Amino acid sequence: MRKWKSLFSIAVAALAIAAVPSLATAADKLQDVLGSGKLRVGILTDAAPWGFKDDKGEIAGLDADLAKLIAADMGVKLELVPVTGAARIPSLLSDKIDILIAGLGATPERAQQVMFSQPYAVVNLGVYGPKAIAAATGKKPDNLEGRTVAVAKGTTLDVWLTDNAPKVKLVRFEDTPAAIAAYLAGQADSFAENSAIAIKVQEQNPTKEVELKFLIRQSPAHIGVRQGEQNLLNWINTDLFTNKLNGKLGALQLKWFKEEQSLPTL
């Protein structure tokens, strides 16, 4: 009887071991990156000062510099992979990239697919336009009723305006440059973007009026990793914390946003 009990216990233990992947074989993106010696970072190339092509055709911006810093701290080579706003998260989920550094805002909906790091920068989301449009005085964009607002489709701005400003005439475009170009060409009364991009638009078009007409909310930017990659996320948060303390993150904010920022926590 004891013999059968022993054999039964051994069989149960064997089945339990077989059913649970070992730590050695479990998927771990951090170890994959360290093992390959290369970090693939998804980055925007059409959203200055986050990510854009400079005069030499090279990817530049806050996100590009942060990606270089992270890869150097990790001790691996960096591969910057251009992504569009709409393809940011799909590129991460399909494993075309290891992490996403692309001015990504955190939302409950996105959190069902992506894990977010602590913020590395913060901007304001809003609608920008000429002096002729009065700035909103309340918490609703009543000043924009009946006016056209150019916006990149599928963005946080598009979703918020769709849900909260039904009397605003949204004109959706494939990406941020197309939405801004429509405003600059007079095809839209205003455009919706974050404050960093609005400042860049004003710098590049000094004769065009770019004023805040309605403030939606503050929007921190986060690094994104795939769901379940907790080891990688922990490492990224530790690296951001370290570079915040040593001043390197603040230096990047000052370089691209003209100020060192006080960041909220997730």
Phi and psi restraints in degrees (value plus and minus 20) as a CYANA .aco file:
   2 ARG   PHI     -82.3   -42.3
   2 ARG   PSI     -55.4   -15.4
   3 LYS   PHI     -82.8   -42.8
   3 LYS   PSI     -63.6   -23.6
   4 TRP   PHI     -87.2   -47.2
   4 TRP   PSI     -56.5   -16.5
   5 LYS   PHI     -83.5   -43.5
   5 LYS   PSI     -60.4   -20.4
   6 SER   PHI     -85.0   -45.0
   6 SER   PSI     -64.4   -24.4
   7 LEU   PHI     -83.2   -43.2
   7 LEU   PSI     -59.0   -19.0
   8 PHE   PHI     -83.7   -43.7
   8 PHE   PSI     -62.9   -22.9
   9 SER   PHI     -83.1   -43.1
   9 SER   PSI     -60.9   -20.9
  10 ILE   PHI     -84.5   -44.5
  10 ILE   PSI     -62.3   -22.3
  11 ALA   PHI     -83.5   -43.5
  11 ALA   PSI     -63.3   -23.3
  12 VAL   PHI     -82.8   -42.8
  12 VAL   PSI     -63.3   -23.3
  13 ALA   PHI     -82.7   -42.7
  13 ALA   PSI     -60.2   -20.2
  14 ALA   PHI     -84.4   -44.4
  14 ALA   PSI     -62.9   -22.9
  15 LEU   PHI     -83.8   -43.8
  15 LEU   PSI     -59.1   -19.1
  16 ALA   PHI     -83.6   -43.6
  16 ALA   PSI     -62.9   -22.9
  17 ILE   PHI     -84.7   -44.7
  17 ILE   PSI     -60.4   -20.4
  18 ALA   PHI     -87.4   -47.4
  18 ALA   PSI     -51.4   -11.4
  19 ALA   PHI     -98.0   -58.0
  19 ALA   PSI     -41.8    -1.8
  20 VAL   PHI    -131.1   -91.1
  20 VAL   PSI      99.6   139.6
  21 PRO   PHI     -80.9   -40.9
  21 PRO   PSI     121.4   161.4
  22 SER   PHI     -92.8   -52.8
  22 SER   PSI     141.0   181.0
  23 LEU   PHI     -81.7   -41.7
  23 LEU   PSI     -49.1    -9.1
  24 ALA   PHI     -91.4   -51.4
  24 ALA   PSI     -53.8   -13.8
  25 THR   PHI    -118.4   -78.4
  25 THR   PSI     -32.9     7.1
  26 ALA   PHI     -84.9   -44.9
  26 ALA   PSI     125.8   165.8
  27 ALA   PHI     -84.2   -44.2
  27 ALA   PSI     113.8   153.8
  28 ASP   PHI    -167.8  -127.8
  28 ASP   PSI      81.9   121.9
  29 LYS   PHI     -82.6   -42.6
  29 LYS   PSI     -55.0   -15.0
  30 LEU   PHI     -79.9   -39.9
  30 LEU   PSI     -67.0   -27.0
  31 GLN   PHI     -88.0   -48.0
  31 GLN   PSI     -53.7   -13.7
  32 ASP   PHI     -81.1   -41.1
  32 ASP   PSI     -65.0   -25.0
  33 VAL   PHI     -85.7   -45.7
  33 VAL   PSI     -66.6   -26.6
  34 LEU   PHI     -82.8   -42.8
  34 LEU   PSI     -58.2   -18.2
  35 GLY   PHI     -88.9   -48.9
  35 GLY   PSI     -58.3   -18.3
  36 SER   PHI     -99.8   -59.8
  36 SER   PSI     -42.0    -2.0
  37 GLY   PHI      55.8    95.8
  37 GLY   PSI      -3.0    37.0
  38 LYS   PHI    -163.2  -123.2
  38 LYS   PSI     117.3   157.3
  39 LEU   PHI    -133.6   -93.6
  39 LEU   PSI      99.1   139.1
  40 ARG   PHI    -115.1   -75.1
  40 ARG   PSI      97.8   137.8
  41 VAL   PHI    -135.9   -95.9
  41 VAL   PSI     102.5   142.5
  42 GLY   PHI     -97.3   -57.3
  42 GLY   PSI     113.3   153.3
  43 ILE   PHI    -167.7  -127.7
  43 ILE   PSI     123.8   163.8
  44 LEU   PHI     -96.1   -56.1
  44 LEU   PSI     126.3   166.3
  45 THR   PHI    -142.6  -102.6
  45 THR   PSI      -7.8    32.2
  46 ASP   PHI    -153.0  -113.0
  46 ASP   PSI       5.8    45.8
  47 ALA   PHI    -160.1  -120.1
  47 ALA   PSI      46.3    86.3
  48 ALA   PHI     -82.5   -42.5
  48 ALA   PSI     121.0   161.0
  49 PRO   PHI    -114.0   -74.0
  49 PRO   PSI      -8.2    31.8
  50 TRP   PHI     -87.8   -47.8
  50 TRP   PSI     -77.9   -37.9
  51 GLY   PHI    -174.6  -134.6
  51 GLY   PSI     113.2   153.2
  52 PHE   PHI    -183.5  -143.5
  52 PHE   PSI     147.8   187.8
  53 LYS   PHI    -110.7   -70.7
  53 LYS   PSI     107.4   147.4
  54 ASP   PHI    -103.9   -63.9
  54 ASP   PSI    -192.9  -152.9
  55 ASP   PHI     -82.9   -42.9
  55 ASP   PSI     -41.7    -1.7
  56 LYS   PHI    -112.4   -72.4
  56 LYS   PSI     -18.9    21.1
  57 GLY   PHI      61.6   101.6
  57 GLY   PSI      -9.7    30.3
  58 GLU   PHI    -115.7   -75.7
  58 GLU   PSI     130.6   170.6
  59 ILE   PHI     -94.2   -54.2
  59 ILE   PSI     106.8   146.8
  60 ALA   PHI    -152.2  -112.2
  60 ALA   PSI     157.0   197.0
  61 GLY   PHI     100.0   140.0
  61 GLY   PSI     154.4   194.4
  62 LEU   PHI     -78.2   -38.2
  62 LEU   PSI     -67.1   -27.1
  63 ASP   PHI     -84.1   -44.1
  63 ASP   PSI     -58.3   -18.3
  64 ALA   PHI     -85.7   -45.7
  64 ALA   PSI     -63.4   -23.4
  65 ASP   PHI     -86.0   -46.0
  65 ASP   PSI     -58.5   -18.5
  66 LEU   PHI     -86.5   -46.5
  66 LEU   PSI     -59.5   -19.5
  67 ALA   PHI     -80.8   -40.8
  67 ALA   PSI     -61.8   -21.8
  68 LYS   PHI     -83.3   -43.3
  68 LYS   PSI     -61.0   -21.0
  69 LEU   PHI     -84.4   -44.4
  69 LEU   PSI     -64.4   -24.4
  70 ILE   PHI     -85.6   -45.6
  70 ILE   PSI     -64.0   -24.0
  71 ALA   PHI     -82.7   -42.7
  71 ALA   PSI     -59.9   -19.9
  72 ALA   PHI     -84.7   -44.7
  72 ALA   PSI     -63.3   -23.3
  73 ASP   PHI     -85.2   -45.2
  73 ASP   PSI     -51.7   -11.7
  74 MET   PHI     -99.9   -59.9
  74 MET   PSI     -39.0     1.0
  75 GLY   PHI      58.1    98.1
  75 GLY   PSI      12.3    52.3
  76 VAL   PHI    -150.1  -110.1
  76 VAL   PSI     145.9   185.9
  77 LYS   PHI     -96.6   -56.6
  77 LYS   PSI     133.4   173.4
  78 LEU   PHI    -129.0   -89.0
  78 LEU   PSI     112.6   152.6
  79 GLU   PHI    -140.5  -100.5
  79 GLU   PSI      93.3   133.3
  80 LEU   PHI    -106.5   -66.5
  80 LEU   PSI     104.3   144.3
  81 VAL   PHI    -132.4   -92.4
  81 VAL   PSI      91.4   131.4
  82 PRO   PHI     -83.0   -43.0
  82 PRO   PSI     115.0   155.0
  83 VAL   PHI    -154.4  -114.4
  83 VAL   PSI     135.8   175.8
  84 THR   PHI    -113.0   -73.0
  84 THR   PSI     146.9   186.9
  85 GLY   PHI     -77.8   -37.8
  85 GLY   PSI     -63.9   -23.9
  86 ALA   PHI     -91.6   -51.6
  86 ALA   PSI     -46.8    -6.8
  87 ALA   PHI    -117.9   -77.9
  87 ALA   PSI     -15.2    24.8
  88 ARG   PHI     -78.4   -38.4
  88 ARG   PSI     -78.9   -38.9
  89 ILE   PHI     -89.6   -49.6
  89 ILE   PSI     -63.6   -23.6
  90 PRO   PHI     -76.4   -36.4
  90 PRO   PSI     -56.2   -16.2
  91 SER   PHI     -84.4   -44.4
  91 SER   PSI     -55.9   -15.9
  92 LEU   PHI     -91.4   -51.4
  92 LEU   PSI     -64.2   -24.2
  93 LEU   PHI     -88.0   -48.0
  93 LEU   PSI     -48.8    -8.8
  94 SER   PHI    -110.1   -70.1
  94 SER   PSI     -12.6    27.4
  95 ASP   PHI      44.0    84.0
  95 ASP   PSI       8.4    48.4
  96 LYS   PHI     -98.5   -58.5
  96 LYS   PSI     -39.2     0.8
  97 ILE   PHI    -157.4  -117.4
  97 ILE   PSI     140.8   180.8
  98 ASP   PHI    -110.5   -70.5
  98 ASP   PSI     -61.8   -21.8
  99 ILE   PHI    -159.8  -119.8
  99 ILE   PSI     143.8   183.8
 100 LEU   PHI    -140.8  -100.8
 100 LEU   PSI      98.3   138.3
 101 ILE   PHI    -142.8  -102.8
 101 ILE   PSI      71.8   111.8
 102 ALA   PHI    -170.7  -130.7
 102 ALA   PSI      30.6    70.6
 103 GLY   PHI      33.5    73.5
 103 GLY   PSI      19.7    59.7
 104 LEU   PHI    -103.7   -63.7
 104 LEU   PSI     103.1   143.1
 105 GLY   PHI    -109.9   -69.9
 105 GLY   PSI     127.5   167.5
 106 ALA   PHI    -110.9   -70.9
 106 ALA   PSI     111.7   151.7
 107 THR   PHI    -156.5  -116.5
 107 THR   PSI     136.1   176.1
 108 PRO   PHI     -78.2   -38.2
 108 PRO   PSI     -55.4   -15.4
 109 GLU   PHI     -86.6   -46.6
 109 GLU   PSI     -66.1   -26.1
 110 ARG   PHI     -86.4   -46.4
 110 ARG   PSI     -51.1   -11.1
 111 ALA   PHI     -86.7   -46.7
 111 ALA   PSI     -32.1     7.9
 112 GLN   PHI     -95.0   -55.0
 112 GLN   PSI     -36.9     3.1
 113 GLN   PHI    -137.4   -97.4
 113 GLN   PSI     -47.7    -7.7
 114 VAL   PHI    -149.8  -109.8
 114 VAL   PSI     126.4   166.4
 115 MET   PHI    -120.6   -80.6
 115 MET   PSI     115.4   155.4
 116 PHE   PHI    -126.2   -86.2
 116 PHE   PSI     120.1   160.1
 117 SER   PHI     -98.4   -58.4
 117 SER   PSI     154.8   194.8
 118 GLN   PHI     -83.2   -43.2
 118 GLN   PSI     134.8   174.8
 119 PRO   PHI     -83.6   -43.6
 119 PRO   PSI     128.8   168.8
 120 TYR   PHI    -136.7   -96.7
 120 TYR   PSI     -28.6    11.4
 121 ALA   PHI    -182.8  -142.8
 121 ALA   PSI     144.6   184.6
 122 VAL   PHI    -163.9  -123.9
 122 VAL   PSI     119.1   159.1
 123 VAL   PHI    -155.5  -115.5
 123 VAL   PSI     154.8   194.8
 124 ASN   PHI    -126.9   -86.9
 124 ASN   PSI     115.1   155.1
 125 LEU   PHI    -111.0   -71.0
 125 LEU   PSI     116.6   156.6
 126 GLY   PHI    -188.8  -148.8
 126 GLY   PSI    -198.8  -158.8
 127 VAL   PHI    -129.3   -89.3
 127 VAL   PSI     112.6   152.6
 128 TYR   PHI    -139.9   -99.9
 128 TYR   PSI     124.5   164.5
 129 GLY   PHI    -185.5  -145.5
 129 GLY   PSI    -187.1  -147.1
 130 PRO   PHI    -102.6   -62.6
 130 PRO   PSI     151.5   191.5
 131 LYS   PHI     -82.1   -42.1
 131 LYS   PSI     -48.2    -8.2
 132 ALA   PHI     -80.4   -40.4
 132 ALA   PSI     -45.0    -5.0
 133 ILE   PHI    -113.2   -73.2
 133 ILE   PSI     101.6   141.6
 134 ALA   PHI     -87.6   -47.6
 134 ALA   PSI     125.7   165.7
 135 ALA   PHI     -91.6   -51.6
 135 ALA   PSI     126.2   166.2
 136 ALA   PHI     -84.2   -44.2
 136 ALA   PSI     122.8   162.8
 137 THR   PHI    -124.4   -84.4
 137 THR   PSI     -31.3     8.7
 138 GLY   PHI    -143.3  -103.3
 138 GLY   PSI    -181.7  -141.7
 139 LYS   PHI    -111.9   -71.9
 139 LYS   PSI     -17.4    22.6
 140 LYS   PHI    -140.4  -100.4
 140 LYS   PSI     127.2   167.2
 141 PRO   PHI    -101.0   -61.0
 141 PRO   PSI      33.9    73.9
 142 ASP   PHI     -81.9   -41.9
 142 ASP   PSI     -47.2    -7.2
 143 ASN   PHI     -89.7   -49.7
 143 ASN   PSI     -31.2     8.8
 144 LEU   PHI    -125.8   -85.8
 144 LEU   PSI     -16.2    23.8
 145 GLU   PHI     -80.0   -40.0
 145 GLU   PSI     108.4   148.4
 146 GLY   PHI      61.9   101.9
 146 GLY   PSI     -25.0    15.0
 147 ARG   PHI    -117.2   -77.2
 147 ARG   PSI     136.1   176.1
 148 THR   PHI    -111.5   -71.5
 148 THR   PSI     117.4   157.4
 149 VAL   PHI    -145.6  -105.6
 149 VAL   PSI      99.5   139.5
 150 ALA   PHI    -101.4   -61.4
 150 ALA   PSI     114.3   154.3
 151 VAL   PHI    -170.1  -130.1
 151 VAL   PSI     126.7   166.7
 152 ALA   PHI     -95.8   -55.8
 152 ALA   PSI     106.9   146.9
 153 LYS   PHI     -88.6   -48.6
 153 LYS   PSI     123.9   163.9
 154 GLY   PHI      63.2   103.2
 154 GLY   PSI     -22.8    17.2
 155 THR   PHI     -99.9   -59.9
 155 THR   PSI     149.4   189.4
 156 THR   PHI     -77.4   -37.4
 156 THR   PSI     -57.8   -17.8
 157 LEU   PHI     -84.2   -44.2
 157 LEU   PSI     -64.0   -24.0
 158 ASP   PHI     -80.3   -40.3
 158 ASP   PSI     -66.8   -26.8
 159 VAL   PHI     -83.7   -43.7
 159 VAL   PSI     -64.9   -24.9
 160 TRP   PHI     -85.0   -45.0
 160 TRP   PSI     -66.8   -26.8
 161 LEU   PHI     -85.4   -45.4
 161 LEU   PSI     -56.9   -16.9
 162 THR   PHI     -82.3   -42.3
 162 THR   PSI     -62.4   -22.4
 163 ASP   PHI    -100.4   -60.4
 163 ASP   PSI     -49.1    -9.1
 164 ASN   PHI    -137.5   -97.5
 164 ASN   PSI     -29.4    10.6
 165 ALA   PHI    -154.3  -114.3
 165 ALA   PSI      47.3    87.3
 166 PRO   PHI     -84.9   -44.9
 166 PRO   PSI     -40.2    -0.2
 167 LYS   PHI    -109.6   -69.6
 167 LYS   PSI     -22.3    17.7
 168 VAL   PHI    -107.7   -67.7
 168 VAL   PSI     117.7   157.7
 169 LYS   PHI    -110.1   -70.1
 169 LYS   PSI      78.6   118.6
 170 LEU   PHI    -100.4   -60.4
 170 LEU   PSI     113.8   153.8
 171 VAL   PHI    -135.7   -95.7
 171 VAL   PSI      88.5   128.5
 172 ARG   PHI    -111.8   -71.8
 172 ARG   PSI     119.4   159.4
 173 PHE   PHI    -146.6  -106.6
 173 PHE   PSI     143.2   183.2
 174 GLU   PHI     -85.2   -45.2
 174 GLU   PSI     -53.5   -13.5
 175 ASP   PHI    -170.6  -130.6
 175 ASP   PSI     155.8   195.8
 176 THR   PHI     -82.7   -42.7
 176 THR   PSI     -67.6   -27.6
 177 PRO   PHI     -76.5   -36.5
 177 PRO   PSI     -58.7   -18.7
 178 ALA   PHI     -87.5   -47.5
 178 ALA   PSI     -59.0   -19.0
 179 ALA   PHI     -85.9   -45.9
 179 ALA   PSI     -63.9   -23.9
 180 ILE   PHI     -87.2   -47.2
 180 ILE   PSI     -59.8   -19.8
 181 ALA   PHI     -80.8   -40.8
 181 ALA   PSI     -57.1   -17.1
 182 ALA   PHI     -83.8   -43.8
 182 ALA   PSI     -60.9   -20.9
 183 TYR   PHI     -86.4   -46.4
 183 TYR   PSI     -65.6   -25.6
 184 LEU   PHI     -83.8   -43.8
 184 LEU   PSI     -49.2    -9.2
 185 ALA   PHI    -107.4   -67.4
 185 ALA   PSI     -21.5    18.5
 186 GLY   PHI      62.4   102.4
 186 GLY   PSI      -5.4    34.6
 187 GLN   PHI    -106.5   -66.5
 187 GLN   PSI     -27.5    12.5
 188 ALA   PHI    -164.6  -124.6
 188 ALA   PSI     128.3   168.3
 189 ASP   PHI     -91.8   -51.8
 189 ASP   PSI     -46.2    -6.2
 190 SER   PHI    -179.2  -139.2
 190 SER   PSI     158.7   198.7
 191 PHE   PHI    -163.5  -123.5
 191 PHE   PSI     132.3   172.3
 192 ALA   PHI    -127.4   -87.4
 192 ALA   PSI     105.0   145.0
 193 GLU   PHI    -180.2  -140.2
 193 GLU   PSI    -196.1  -156.1
 194 ASN   PHI    -112.0   -72.0
 194 ASN   PSI     141.9   181.9
 195 SER   PHI     -83.3   -43.3
 195 SER   PSI     -53.6   -13.6
 196 ALA   PHI     -84.2   -44.2
 196 ALA   PSI     -63.3   -23.3
 197 ILE   PHI     -89.4   -49.4
 197 ILE   PSI     -58.9   -18.9
 198 ALA   PHI     -81.0   -41.0
 198 ALA   PSI     -60.6   -20.6
 199 ILE   PHI     -83.0   -43.0
 199 ILE   PSI     -61.3   -21.3
 200 LYS   PHI     -85.6   -45.6
 200 LYS   PSI     -58.9   -18.9
 201 VAL   PHI     -81.7   -41.7
 201 VAL   PSI     -62.2   -22.2
 202 GLN   PHI     -85.2   -45.2
 202 GLN   PSI     -61.7   -21.7
 203 GLU   PHI     -82.0   -42.0
 203 GLU   PSI     -59.9   -19.9
 204 GLN   PHI    -102.6   -62.6
 204 GLN   PSI     -35.3     4.7
 205 ASN   PHI    -154.5  -114.5
 205 ASN   PSI      49.0    89.0
 206 PRO   PHI     -81.5   -41.5
 206 PRO   PSI     -41.0    -1.0
 207 THR   PHI    -108.3   -68.3
 207 THR   PSI     -26.1    13.9
 208 LYS   PHI    -119.2   -79.2
 208 LYS   PSI     116.8   156.8
 209 GLU   PHI    -101.3   -61.3
 209 GLU   PSI     104.3   144.3
 210 VAL   PHI    -152.2  -112.2
 210 VAL   PSI      71.6   111.6
 211 GLU   PHI    -139.9   -99.9
 211 GLU   PSI     129.7   169.7
 212 LEU   PHI     -91.3   -51.3
 212 LEU   PSI     101.7   141.7
 213 LYS   PHI    -122.3   -82.3
 213 LYS   PSI     -50.6   -10.6
 214 PHE   PHI    -174.1  -134.1
 214 PHE   PSI     105.7   145.7
 215 LEU   PHI    -111.5   -71.5
 215 LEU   PSI     100.3   140.3
 216 ILE   PHI    -102.7   -62.7
 216 ILE   PSI     -79.6   -39.6
 217 ARG   PHI    -195.3  -155.3
 217 ARG   PSI     148.7   188.7
 218 GLN   PHI     -93.7   -53.7
 218 GLN   PSI     126.0   166.0
 219 SER   PHI    -158.6  -118.6
 219 SER   PSI      80.8   120.8
 220 PRO   PHI     -90.0   -50.0
 220 PRO   PSI     132.6   172.6
 221 ALA   PHI    -125.8   -85.8
 221 ALA   PSI     117.5   157.5
 222 HIS   PHI    -146.6  -106.6
 222 HIS   PSI     137.2   177.2
 223 ILE   PHI    -106.8   -66.8
 223 ILE   PSI     117.6   157.6
 224 GLY   PHI    -129.1   -89.1
 224 GLY   PSI     119.5   159.5
 225 VAL   PHI    -150.6  -110.6
 225 VAL   PSI     144.0   184.0
 226 ARG   PHI     -88.6   -48.6
 226 ARG   PSI     131.0   171.0
 227 GLN   PHI     -75.0   -35.0
 227 GLN   PSI     116.2   156.2
 228 GLY   PHI      73.8   113.8
 228 GLY   PSI     -32.2     7.8
 229 GLU   PHI    -108.6   -68.6
 229 GLU   PSI      43.1    83.1
 230 GLN   PHI     -87.6   -47.6
 230 GLN   PSI     -56.6   -16.6
 231 ASN   PHI     -82.5   -42.5
 231 ASN   PSI     -63.0   -23.0
 232 LEU   PHI     -85.4   -45.4
 232 LEU   PSI     -62.9   -22.9
 233 LEU   PHI     -83.1   -43.1
 233 LEU   PSI     -62.2   -22.2
 234 ASN   PHI     -80.2   -40.2
 234 ASN   PSI     -61.9   -21.9
 235 TRP   PHI     -84.8   -44.8
 235 TRP   PSI     -64.1   -24.1
 236 ILE   PHI     -81.3   -41.3
 236 ILE   PSI     -64.8   -24.8
 237 ASN   PHI     -82.8   -42.8
 237 ASN   PSI     -58.8   -18.8
 238 THR   PHI     -84.3   -44.3
 238 THR   PSI     -60.5   -20.5
 239 ASP   PHI     -87.8   -47.8
 239 ASP   PSI     -61.7   -21.7
 240 LEU   PHI     -82.5   -42.5
 240 LEU   PSI     -62.5   -22.5
 241 PHE   PHI     -81.3   -41.3
 241 PHE   PSI     -64.9   -24.9
 242 THR   PHI     -82.2   -42.2
 242 THR   PSI     -64.1   -24.1
 243 ASN   PHI     -95.1   -55.1
 243 ASN   PSI     -40.1    -0.1
 244 LYS   PHI     -92.0   -52.0
 244 LYS   PSI     -61.6   -21.6
 245 LEU   PHI     -89.6   -49.6
 245 LEU   PSI     -58.8   -18.8
 246 ASN   PHI    -104.4   -64.4
 246 ASN   PSI     -22.5    17.5
 247 GLY   PHI      71.0   111.0
 247 GLY   PSI     -25.7    14.3
 248 LYS   PHI     -89.0   -49.0
 248 LYS   PSI     -58.0   -18.0
 249 LEU   PHI     -87.6   -47.6
 249 LEU   PSI     -61.6   -21.6
 250 GLY   PHI     -82.0   -42.0
 250 GLY   PSI     -55.8   -15.8
 251 ALA   PHI     -85.4   -45.4
 251 ALA   PSI     -57.9   -17.9
 252 LEU   PHI     -87.8   -47.8
 252 LEU   PSI     -61.1   -21.1
 253 GLN   PHI     -81.2   -41.2
 253 GLN   PSI     -62.6   -22.6
 254 LEU   PHI     -85.4   -45.4
 254 LEU   PSI     -58.9   -18.9
 255 LYS   PHI     -84.0   -44.0
 255 LYS   PSI     -63.6   -23.6
 256 TRP   PHI    -122.0   -82.0
 256 TRP   PSI     -46.8    -6.8
 257 PHE   PHI    -133.4   -93.4
 257 PHE   PSI     -19.9    20.1
 258 LYS   PHI      47.1    87.1
 258 LYS   PSI      -3.0    37.0
 259 GLU   PHI    -180.9  -140.9
 259 GLU   PSI     127.6   167.6
 260 GLU   PHI    -105.2   -65.2
 260 GLU   PSI     110.0   150.0
 261 GLN   PHI    -122.5   -82.5
 261 GLN   PSI     125.8   165.8
 262 SER   PHI    -110.6   -70.6
 262 SER   PSI      95.8   135.8
 263 LEU   PHI    -116.7   -76.7
 263 LEU   PSI     121.3   161.3
 264 PRO   PHI     -94.3   -54.3
 264 PRO   PSI     154.2   194.2
 265 THR   PHI    -135.1   -95.1
 265 THR   PSI     134.1   174.1
